[in-house]
Amino acid sequence: MVYQASESRYNEMIYRRCGRSGIKLPAISLGLWYNFGGVDIFENGRAMVRRAFDLGITHFDLANNYGPPSGSAEETFGQILKKDLKPYRNELIISSKAGWEMWPGPYGNFGSRKYLIASLDQSLKKLGIDYVDIFYHHRPDSETPLEETMGALEQIVHSGKALYAGISQYQPDDTLRAAKILRESRTPLLIHQPNYNLFDRWIENGLLDTLSDQGIGCIVFSPLAQGILTDRYLRGIQKDSRAAKPHSYMDKKSITEDKITKVNKLNKIAGERGQSMAQMAISWVLRQPAVTSALVGASKVRHIEDAASALTNLSFSQEELTHIDQILVGQV
Ligand SMILES: NC(=O)c1ccc[n+]([C@@H]2O[C@H](COP(=O)([O-])OP(=O)(O)OC[C@H]3O[C@@H](n4cnc5c(N)ncnc54)[C@H](OP(=O)(O)O)[C@@H]3O)[C@@H](O)[C@H]2O)c1
């Protein structure tokens, strides 16, 4: 059956402006780091992407190395585009990245111009498209001059292979430097992609202010701490969870008793707000005006539905925020 996107897809989603740019992103974006690789069931990934788009999630985030095997998530998304979403290409923001190891030898990793340009060419082939909307440098590289890495992003944007440039995991000082270099070359830095969730608040110490000042958007990844900030692990490690997967980067040791005790307490507040734990964790990152979008992952269609429904309750009372902070620092 030919896929026909839901006519109501733009009715419920909230779109937020990405920094001082012309682009608005959905408050919820879908990342394809896990569950879209060659090892996964294609039809499950396809169903998740279709449902996401039907819910107004217009942004899909990839990277050269997502899989496993590395690169296969881009192939999966390319297939989904071909089968279902091609007529909707102009309604989509598709991103990819390079910065982690992709192929052997000195030119398949980090931040050289050679690596970034060759990698994007590979990504476009896998995705079966002429351009991505956003291309990111995936992580800082202290050995390559920032001018070279940003010069590569500039070249990519000017060649039309990406419409916008992004960076991921850069600290505030390097973000400022990157923004300045790109501004001088008339390729404004659209967006930064850092990790942010209830357990990891590093971006509150300067990065969010820098992004606001500079007019750069912010899409935060792993708002659910890879699933820990949901009901997933409240009864131990389930067989089909990320932590149990043989190819998982998620260290089982990161699911500590202390965290689970805190999640149980946070879950009570979520219940009082009429939300699931996952929904409250998503609303919590979106309470920051500088955060444009929460970049979630999912293994099931219902995870995406759960995330989208978080948007019906985005506000927190001061009392709730204080209580949450007290739980996080172990005061209550
Ligand atoms: N720039 C970077 O360096 C970087 C790094 C990491 C990620 N990212 C991006 O961020 C995206 C999201 O990262 P993430 O997958 O770690 O995000 P996440 O949203 O923190 O975790 C997603 C996982 O949480 C579980 N989950 C989601 N919704 C749930 C619900 N309603 N109830 C119960 N469990 C639920 C699922 O785990 P199960 O699979 O166990 O069901 C799902 O796979 C990635 O796909 C990628 O695009 C970027």
Ligand as a Chemical Component Dictionary entry (heavy atoms), coordinates in Angstrom:
data_LIG
# 
_chem_comp.id                   LIG 
_chem_comp.type                 NON-POLYMER 
_chem_comp.pdbx_formal_charge   0 
_chem_comp.three_letter_code    LIG 
# 
loop_
_chem_comp_atom.comp_id 
_chem_comp_atom.atom_id 
_chem_comp_atom.alt_atom_id 
_chem_comp_atom.type_symbol 
_chem_comp_atom.charge 
_chem_comp_atom.model_Cartn_x 
_chem_comp_atom.model_Cartn_y 
_chem_comp_atom.model_Cartn_z 
_chem_comp_atom.pdbx_ordinal 
LIG N1  N1  N 0  25.672 13.967 18.624 1  
LIG C1  C1  C 0  25.986 12.903 19.296 2  
LIG O1  O1  O 0  27.138 12.672 19.675 3  
LIG C2  C2  C 0  24.893 11.914 19.631 4  
LIG C3  C3  C 0  25.127 10.888 20.572 5  
LIG C4  C4  C 0  24.068 10.043 20.892 6  
LIG C5  C5  C 0  22.822 10.220 20.283 7  
LIG N2  N2  N 1  22.639 11.194 19.358 8  
LIG C6  C6  C 0  21.353 11.389 18.662 9  
LIG O2  O2  O 0  20.313 11.429 19.623 10 
LIG C7  C7  C 0  19.321 10.456 19.300 11 
LIG C8  C8  C 0  18.623 10.003 20.542 12 
LIG O3  O3  O 0  19.542 9.371  21.423 13 
LIG P1  P1  P 0  19.041 8.220  22.366 14 
LIG O4  O4  O 0  18.447 7.136  21.544 15 
LIG O5  O5  O -1 20.139 7.902  23.318 16 
LIG O6  O6  O 0  17.832 9.001  23.114 17 
LIG P2  P2  P 0  16.925 8.717  24.357 18 
LIG O7  O7  O 0  15.620 9.305  23.936 19 
LIG O8  O8  O 0  17.572 9.207  25.585 20 
LIG O9  O9  O 0  16.789 7.132  24.503 21 
LIG C9  C9  C 0  16.013 6.382  23.603 22 
LIG C10 C10 C 0  15.682 5.018  24.211 23 
LIG O10 O10 O 0  14.856 5.174  25.356 24 
LIG C11 C11 C 0  13.865 4.151  25.377 25 
LIG N3  N3  N 0  12.550 4.801  25.277 26 
LIG C12 C12 C 0  12.187 5.821  24.462 27 
LIG N4  N4  N 0  10.919 6.192  24.701 28 
LIG C13 C13 C 0  10.468 5.388  25.683 29 
LIG C14 C14 C 0  9.230  5.306  26.368 30 
LIG N5  N5  N 0  8.224  6.119  26.088 31 
LIG N6  N6  N 0  9.096  4.373  27.345 32 
LIG C15 C15 C 0  10.124 3.535  27.648 33 
LIG N7  N7  N 0  11.336 3.581  27.017 34 
LIG C16 C16 C 0  11.487 4.504  26.060 35 
LIG C17 C17 C 0  14.127 3.253  24.210 36 
LIG O11 O11 O 0  14.995 2.250  24.694 37 
LIG P3  P3  P 0  14.935 0.725  24.226 38 
LIG O12 O12 O 0  15.664 0.724  22.919 39 
LIG O13 O13 O 0  15.624 0.034  25.334 40 
LIG O14 O14 O 0  13.480 0.382  24.066 41 
LIG C18 C18 C 0  14.870 4.151  23.249 42 
LIG O15 O15 O 0  15.685 3.452  22.339 43 
LIG C19 C19 C 0  20.112 9.396  18.554 44 
LIG O16 O16 O 0  19.283 8.560  17.760 45 
LIG C20 C20 C 0  21.010 10.251 17.712 46 
LIG O17 O17 O 0  20.306 10.750 16.593 47 
LIG C21 C21 C 0  23.654 12.052 19.042 48 
# 
loop_
_chem_comp_bond.comp_id 
_chem_comp_bond.atom_id_1 
_chem_comp_bond.atom_id_2 
_chem_comp_bond.value_order 
_chem_comp_bond.pdbx_ordinal 
LIG N1  C1  SING 1  
LIG C1  O1  DOUB 2  
LIG C1  C2  SING 3  
LIG C2  C3  SING 4  
LIG C2  C21 DOUB 5  
LIG C3  C4  DOUB 6  
LIG C4  C5  SING 7  
LIG C5  N2  DOUB 8  
LIG N2  C6  SING 9  
LIG N2  C21 SING 10 
LIG C6  O2  SING 11 
LIG C6  C20 SING 12 
LIG O2  C7  SING 13 
LIG C7  C8  SING 14 
LIG C7  C19 SING 15 
LIG C8  O3  SING 16 
LIG O3  P1  SING 17 
LIG P1  O4  DOUB 18 
LIG P1  O5  SING 19 
LIG P1  O6  SING 20 
LIG O6  P2  SING 21 
LIG P2  O7  DOUB 22 
LIG P2  O8  SING 23 
LIG P2  O9  SING 24 
LIG O9  C9  SING 25 
LIG C9  C10 SING 26 
LIG C10 O10 SING 27 
LIG C10 C18 SING 28 
LIG O10 C11 SING 29 
LIG C11 N3  SING 30 
LIG C11 C17 SING 31 
LIG N3  C12 SING 32 
LIG N3  C16 SING 33 
LIG C12 N4  DOUB 34 
LIG N4  C13 SING 35 
LIG C13 C14 SING 36 
LIG C13 C16 DOUB 37 
LIG C14 N5  SING 38 
LIG C14 N6  DOUB 39 
LIG N6  C15 SING 40 
LIG C15 N7  DOUB 41 
LIG N7  C16 SING 42 
LIG C17 O11 SING 43 
LIG C17 C18 SING 44 
LIG O11 P3  SING 45 
LIG P3  O12 DOUB 46 
LIG P3  O13 SING 47 
LIG P3  O14 SING 48 
LIG C18 O15 SING 49 
LIG C19 O16 SING 50 
LIG C19 C20 SING 51 
LIG C20 O17 SING 52 
# 
